[in-house]
Amino acid sequence: MAAALAAVLIGAATASAQDDAASTQLVEVRTEDGLRFRVPPDWPIEKRGGGVGPIPVEEYVARKFASMEIRLRAMEQQLSSMELRVRLLETQMKSGQQRLRSGDAGP
């Protein structure tokens, strides 16, 4: 019983250490006007209303969504461009195959 309890406690300590390691990779300590903040590297710290602090969560999340929307639109444009090129290549291949079938093996 004691061995099982010790194993559970060691497992919990290991999991806690892993969680701490993961959380320190996701945040950094930054100093602004003598104040220390633990925030993600891309979370802005600003002076507002006479105080200094990270921007509100709602604003940070809205910025993240706006950034993701820009990336998504760029990916959609790239995908559309690739689809167009694939269609063009398919058309070229079909016309080349038709020339081969008709015996016209021109340049």
Secondary structure, 3 states (H helix, E strand, C coil): CHHHHHHHHHHHHHHHHHHHHHHHHHCEEEEECCEEEEECCCCCEEEECCEEEECCHHHHHHHHHHHHHHHHHHHHHHHHHHHHHHHHHHHHHHHHHHHHHHCCCCC
